[in-house]
C-alpha cells in the first residue's frame, strides 16, 4: 500500500469517526443553539445602536465541531 493510499484511508476513517461523534440529535441541538445565539446577539447589537448584525452561520463538522458566524453591516434603506 502506497503513501497516498494510506493517507486516503486515514482521511476516510477520520471522516467516519467524526460522523459517528455527531448524531442527528446533537447536530439539531447545535443548530438550535447557534440560531438562538444569532437572534440574541442581533437583538443586543440593535439595542446598543450598532449597525452590525450576524447574517450567516456556518457549521463545520470536524473534530471538534465548529460554529462560525458571518457579520454584515446593516445599511439604512433611505440612504441607498
N, C-alpha and C positions, 0 to 999 in steps of 0.2 A: 504494500500500500504506500503510495507516494505522499509527499508532504501536503499537497493540495487536497488529496482525498481525506487525509486526517483532519485538516482544517475544516473542510466541508462537514465532515461527520461531527466534529466538536460544535460547530455553529448550530447544526440541526438538533443536537442533544440539548444545548443551552436553550434553544427556542422552545423545545418541548417542555423543559423544566419550567420555564417562565410561564407558559400557558397553563401548566398544572397548578402553579402557585396562585394564580389569579382566577378564581372561579367566576362564573357568571354573576353570582350574587355579590361577590366582593367588587367586581367591576361596576355593577349597577350602583352600589353604595358609593364608590369613588366618584361616579358621575354626579350623583345627587349632591354629595358634599362639595364638589368643585363648582357646580352651578349655584348652590346656595351661597357659597363664599363670593362668587361673582356678584350676585344680587346684593348681598350685604355691603360689600366694598363699594359698589357703584352708588348705593344709597348714601354711604358715608362721604364719598367724594362729592356727590351732589350737594349734600348738606353743608360741606365745607366750602362750597363755591368753586370747586375745581372744574376745569374744562376737560379733564381726562376721565375716561371710562375703560373698564375691561370690556373688550368686544369679542374676544375669542378665547377658547380653551383648547389646548392640545393635551391628550393623554398619551404618554409614551409607556408602552408595556415592555419594560425591561426589568433588570434586576439592579436596583429597586425600581418599581414603577414611579413615574414622574408626571406631575401636572405642571403645564406651562401656560401662563396667562399672557394674552396679547393685549396691549394697551393702545387706545386710539384717542386722539384729541377730538373733542366734540366741537363743531362749528355752529355758530348762530345762524339759523336759516335765513334771517333777514340780511345778513352780510354776503350771502352767496349769490 
